[in-house]
């Protein structure tokens, strides 16, 4: 997660089908098995569902067309020899010959020999709203963690529908979206609640005004269908997939809709796939986990008081936070950094261990009298129009997908009661999260019923990787997916909480991920690994 709430969602959580039998081009596409209920919830004759049939048609068409790989456009900022292209998919899979959109993809070939190559490894970093186009840069950047896997696989990234280069959606002018300071997320009165509710309604309306044609089709099942079309366009009979955060839910839904199409699947930092969790309850669960990890960071800061001078107990560090928050609420720092901007900046520490040192360093400078360092870190940069457009787009996709995937409470009293109660013991993120999701209460297009994630015929063992104290995707999500995907294996990184485990240096995890992707083998039982190294100031 980066400096804003928007970018947090675009790279992390937050915070998913159908069946057909058909005669297809030999070797190009395999029909999904008849094991999952259609996403519409209304199965039709012979197990056919309009969207499932549309996915088969689109995949067969993409297999014939392939991908016209070219040097990447200069403004995509992707180094050679990464190549770029597009895959055409239906906007509405129920109408496969209707309006089409283009999915941006990129790739870099495997670094090993031709005989070592095992196909393409596709990647989704999360969100909803995150771009995967930087994935091949792990090869050009010579990432040691991924070196062995890169010998065997082409690394393929893509922008999901609505994201970045793939028919991007928008809900508000990006420059207006990033302006600060925003309202304090913690309401002090009924007037504050009313104002936030008004902003949420206006945001939902803005999404419909600016992107109304796309909104009904911005669902995880449709993104999973897009993923299968990309697989076919690559000429791959089966999918190799790495999904992180929301990417785990995309993988879970893909594995449910297309179990026979999966070859290898690694899911890292897992969204709870239960229908009861997607998405309202999942966000409430996040608030509890964020509070826990916030305290973990404060404990670490206190142990390193000689460096940061923020107090040698968690209580003292929290007191400094509350003083900072109160000062910013009274008068925004630099005129632009209020409580909302502070939360956007500080929440990176509970998300990622890599943010522990820089966040504590800037916090310590503030307490020592250097306000400008915090303003520079937490304030929006209105001159960064490209970055602001990306942030606005990421937030739009996050909202559109989560709002369309599932039914959300429409009664404000439910939201108010749940978040008021949760805030009492978990104040760090609760209200900020609530307002971010509240547009779903007045979402202007149909909301679906989430896919019932489960094992279908042909699904191979799936490797699940999870840290025990993850804030964005609490540990229970990994346990739940492990139950639902029979034959899966769970690797737990104990006493750790960084979001996104597979990219960290931890040989206990890294070696098992390599072994699985290179050989398909998993341990005979679940594994618990010691934590990766704690950050050092």
CORZIJO-V135874 format. One record per residue. N is the residue number from 1. RES is the residue in one letter. NEAR is the number of other C-alpha atoms within 12 Angstrom. D_FIRST is the distance of its C-alpha to the first C-alpha in whole Angstrom. Layout:
N;RES;NEAR;D_FIRST, N;RES;NEAR;D_FIRST
This chain:
1;X;37;0, 2;X;32;4, 3;X;37;7, 4;X;38;8, 5;X;43;8, 6;X;46;9, 7;X;37;6, 8;X;40;4, 9;X;45;7, 10;X;42;8, 11;X;41;6, 12;X;47;6, 13;X;52;10, 14;X;59;10, 15;X;53;13, 16;X;45;22, 17;X;52;31, 18;X;46;33, 19;X;40;36, 20;X;33;39, 21;X;23;42, 22;X;23;43, 23;X;16;45, 24;X;22;42, 25;X;20;42, 26;X;15;43, 27;X;18;40, 28;X;31;38, 29;X;36;37, 30;X;35;37, 31;X;38;38, 32;X;44;35, 33;X;31;37, 34;X;30;38, 35;X;30;36, 36;X;36;34, 37;X;34;35, 38;X;39;34, 39;X;40;31, 40;X;30;33, 41;X;21;35, 42;X;20;38, 43;X;23;40, 44;X;20;42, 45;X;12;45, 46;X;15;45, 47;X;25;42, 48;X;32;41, 49;X;31;38, 50;X;29;37, 51;X;39;34, 52;X;45;34, 53;X;38;37, 54;X;36;35, 55;X;50;33, 56;X;47;36, 57;X;38;37, 58;X;43;34, 59;X;43;33, 60;X;36;37, 61;X;31;37, 62;X;35;34, 63;X;31;36, 64;X;25;38, 65;X;22;37, 66;X;25;34, 67;X;28;32, 68;X;21;33, 69;X;24;31, 70;X;19;31, 71;X;21;29, 72;X;25;26, 73;X;18;26, 74;X;13;25, 75;X;11;23, 76;X;23;20, 77;X;16;20, 78;X;28;21, 79;X;25;23, 80;X;22;26, 81;X;22;28, 82;X;34;25, 83;X;34;27, 84;X;34;25, 85;X;32;27, 86;X;35;27, 87;X;40;28, 88;X;41;30, 89;X;46;29, 90;X;37;31, 91;X;34;29, 92;X;32;31, 93;X;39;32, 94;X;31;35, 95;X;22;36, 96;X;29;36, 97;X;21;38, 98;X;15;37, 99;X;18;34, 100;X;26;32, 101;X;29;28, 102;X;29;27, 103;X;39;24, 104;X;40;23, 105;X;49;23, 106;X;45;23, 107;X;44;24, 108;X;40;25, 109;X;33;28, 110;X;31;29, 111;X;27;30, 112;X;20;32, 113;X;14;36, 114;X;14;37, 115;X;12;38, 116;X;19;35, 117;X;22;33, 118;X;30;32, 119;X;35;30, 120;X;38;27, 121;X;44;24, 122;X;46;21, 123;X;45;18, 124;X;47;15, 125;X;45;11, 126;X;47;11, 127;X;47;10, 128;X;51;13, 129;X;51;12, 130;X;48;11, 131;X;45;13, 132;X;41;14, 133;X;37;17, 134;X;34;15, 135;X;38;16, 136;X;41;20, 137;X;29;18, 138;X;32;18, 139;X;33;22, 140;X;24;23, 141;X;20;20, 142;X;17;22, 143;X;20;20, 144;X;22;22, 145;X;26;20, 146;X;36;21, 147;X;28;24, 148;X;29;27, 149;X;38;25, 150;X;38;25, 151;X;31;29, 152;X;30;30, 153;X;38;27, 154;X;39;26, 155;X;43;23, 156;X;43;22, 157;X;42;19, 158;X;43;19, 159;X;45;18, 160;X;54;18, 161;X;50;21, 162;X;48;20, 163;X;42;17, 164;X;37;17, 165;X;35;20, 166;X;34;22, 167;X;31;23, 168;X;36;20, 169;X;40;21, 170;X;39;20, 171;X;37;21, 172;X;30;21, 173;X;23;22, 174;X;28;18, 175;X;24;20, 176;X;20;21, 177;X;32;18, 178;X;37;16, 179;X;27;19, 180;X;28;19, 181;X;30;20, 182;X;32;19, 183;X;32;21, 184;X;32;20, 185;X;36;19, 186;X;35;21, 187;X;27;25, 188;X;16;28, 189;X;12;30, 190;X;12;31, 191;X;13;31, 192;X;18;27, 193;X;27;27, 194;X;18;29, 195;X;21;27, 196;X;31;24, 197;X;32;26, 198;X;20;27, 199;X;25;24, 200;X;28;22, 201;X;27;26, 202;X;23;26, 203;X;36;22, 204;X;37;24, 205;X;27;27, 206;X;27;25, 207;X;40;23, 208;X;28;27, 209;X;20;28, 210;X;20;26, 211;X;28;25, 212;X;24;28, 213;X;24;29, 214;X;35;26, 215;X;41;25, 216;X;31;27, 217;X;42;26, 218;X;46;22, 219;X;44;22, 220;X;49;21, 221;X;48;25, 222;X;45;25, 223;X;44;22, 224;X;45;24, 225;X;50;27, 226;X;51;25, 227;X;52;24, 228;X;54;28, 229;X;49;29, 230;X;53;27, 231;X;46;28, 232;X;40;32, 233;X;35;31, 234;X;40;30, 235;X;28;34, 236;X;34;32, 237;X;30;34, 238;X;38;31, 239;X;41;28, 240;X;42;26, 241;X;45;22, 242;X;51;19, 243;X;49;16, 244;X;45;13, 245;X;53;12, 246;X;49;13, 247;X;49;15, 248;X;47;17, 249;X;58;18, 250;X;51;19, 251;X;53;21, 252;X;54;23, 253;X;49;24, 254;X;51;25, 255;X;55;27, 256;X;46;29, 257;X;50;30, 258;X;49;31, 259;X;40;31, 260;X;30;34, 261;X;39;32, 262;X;39;29, 263;X;35;30, 264;X;41;27, 265;X;46;24, 266;X;51;21, 267;X;50;19, 268;X;55;16, 269;X;53;14, 270;X;53;16, 271;X;54;16, 272;X;47;20, 273;X;45;22, 274;X;32;25, 275;X;28;26, 276;X;23;26, 277;X;33;22, 278;X;39;21, 279;X;45;20, 280;X;39;21, 281;X;35;21, 282;X;37;18, 283;X;40;16, 284;X;38;19, 285;X;36;18, 286;X;46;15, 287;X;40;16, 288;X;35;18, 289;X;39;16, 290;X;42;13, 291;X;33;17, 292;X;30;18, 293;X;39;15, 294;X;40;15, 295;X;30;18, 296;X;33;18, 297;X;39;16, 298;X;35;18, 299;X;25;21, 300;X;32;20, 301;X;40;20, 302;X;28;23, 303;X;25;24, 304;X;27;23, 305;X;23;25, 306;X;15;27, 307;X;23;24, 308;X;30;22, 309;X;24;25, 310;X;35;23, 311;X;27;26, 312;X;22;27, 313;X;22;26, 314;X;23;23, 315;X;18;26, 316;X;21;26, 317;X;32;22, 318;X;27;22, 319;X;19;25, 320;X;28;23, 321;X;31;20, 322;X;20;22, 323;X;19;24, 324;X;31;21, 325;X;29;20, 326;X;21;24, 327;X;22;25, 328;X;31;22, 329;X;28;23, 330;X;18;27, 331;X;17;26, 332;X;28;23, 333;X;31;22, 334;X;23;23, 335;X;24;24, 336;X;30;20, 337;X;41;18, 338;X;34;19, 339;X;39;18, 340;X;42;15, 341;X;41;14, 342;X;45;14, 343;X;45;12, 344;X;40;9, 345;X;37;9, 346;X;41;10, 347;X;46;8, 348;X;41;6, 349;X;43;9, 350;X;46;10, 351;X;48;7, 352;X;39;8, 353;X;39;11, 354;X;29;10, 355;X;28;9, 356;X;34;12, 357;X;27;15, 358;X;28;13, 359;X;40;12, 360;X;42;16, 361;X;29;17, 362;X;31;17, 363;X;41;18, 364;X;30;21, 365;X;22;22, 366;X;29;22, 367;X;26;24, 368;X;18;26, 369;X;13;26, 370;X;17;24, 371;X;25;22, 372;X;21;21, 373;X;24;19, 374;X;36;17, 375;X;29;18, 376;X;22;17, 377;X;31;13, 378;X;39;13, 379;X;36;15, 380;X;39;15, 381;X;26;16, 382;X;19;19, 383;X;14;20, 384;X;15;17, 385;X;19;19, 386;X;18;17, 387;X;24;14, 388;X;29;15, 389;X;31;16, 390;X;35;13, 391;X;45;11, 392;X;40;14, 393;X;45;15, 394;X;46;12, 395;X;48;13, 396;X;51;16, 397;X;50;16, 398;X;49;14, 399;X;50;17, 400;X;53;19, 401;X;54;19, 402;X;49;18, 403;X;44;21, 404;X;40;23, 405;X;44;23, 406;X;39;25, 407;X;26;27, 408;X;34;25, 409;X;26;27, 410;X;22;29, 411;X;15;31, 412;X;26;29, 413;X;14;31, 414;X;18;29, 415;X;31;25, 416;X;26;27, 417;X;17;29, 418;X;24;26, 419;X;37;23, 420;X;26;26, 421;X;18;27, 422;X;28;23, 423;X;27;22, 424;X;18;25, 425;X;17;24, 426;X;28;20, 427;X;31;20, 428;X;38;16, 429;X;46;14, 430;X;36;17, 431;X;39;18, 432;X;38;15, 433;X;42;15, 434;X;43;18, 435;X;38;18, 436;X;37;15, 437;X;45;17, 438;X;38;21, 439;X;41;22, 440;X;40;22, 441;X;37;25, 442;X;32;27, 443;X;35;26, 444;X;28;28, 445;X;30;29, 446;X;26;30, 447;X;31;27, 448;X;35;28, 449;X;31;29, 450;X;40;26, 451;X;38;27, 452;X;38;29, 453;X;43;27, 454;X;34;30, 455;X;33;32, 456;X;33;34, 457;X;24;37, 458;X;27;35, 459;X;33;32, 460;X;31;32, 461;X;35;30, 462;X;45;26, 463;X;48;24, 464;X;52;22, 465;X;52;19, 466;X;51;18, 467;X;46;17, 468;X;37;19, 469;X;40;17, 470;X;47;13, 471;X;49;12, 472;X;54;10, 473;X;55;13, 474;X;44;16, 475;X;39;19, 476;X;30;21, 477;X;45;20, 478;X;42;21, 479;X;30;24, 480;X;29;25, 481;X;40;24, 482;X;36;26, 483;X;23;29, 484;X;28;29, 485;X;35;29, 486;X;26;32, 487;X;25;32, 488;X;37;28, 489;X;36;27, 490;X;42;25, 491;X;42;23, 492;X;38;22, 493;X;38;20, 494;X;26;22, 495;X;21;21, 496;X;36;17, 497;X;42;14, 498;X;48;11, 499;X;47;10, 500;X;48;11, 501;X;45;14, 502;X;38;16, 503;X;33;14, 504;X;33;15, 505;X;25;19, 506;X;29;21, 507;X;23;24, 508;X;26;25, 509;X;38;22, 510;X;29;22, 511;X;28;26, 512;X;33;26, 513;X;40;23, 514;X;32;26, 515;X;23;29, 516;X;32;28, 517;X;36;27, 518;X;28;30, 519;X;20;32, 520;X;24;31, 521;X;24;32, 522;X;30;30, 523;X;25;32, 524;X;12;35, 525;X;16;33, 526;X;24;29, 527;X;23;28, 528;X;24;26, 529;X;26;25, 530;X;21;24, 531;X;27;21, 532;X;28;19, 533;X;19;20, 534;X;26;19, 535;X;25;17, 536;X;18;20, 537;X;21;20
